[in-house]
Amino acid sequence: MTTISVVTPTFRREDLLRRCVENVLAQRVEAEIQHPSR
């Protein structure tokens, strides 16, 4: 598993980056739902 993380093709890196962005967006949305800015 470590070798896979060390040698990552570009498409895998883009997929991981997209997943990271989606996670951050989901966390921000949950924060907005729990604590509305209004």
N, C-alpha and C positions, 0 to 999 in steps of 0.2 A: 504493500500500500504506500510505503514511503517513496519508493522509486516512482510510482505514478504521480505523486504530488511534486516530486523533483523534476521529472520530465513531463511537462504538460504542454500539449499542442495548443495552438492559438485558439481554436474553437472551444477547447475545454476552459481556457482562461476566460474567454468572453462569457461562457455559460456561468462560470463561478461569479464573475463580476456582476452579471445580470441578476443572479440569485441574491448577491449581497445587496444590490440596489433595491430589489423587491422586498427583502427583509427589512431594510431601513424604512422604506415607504410604509410597510405594514405596521411597523412599530409606531411611526408618526401618526398614522391613521388611528391606531388604538389609543394613543395618548390623547388625540383630539376628541375621540369618543368619550374617554373617561373624564378628561378635563377640557371642556369646551372653552374656546378663547373668548366667548361672549361674556 
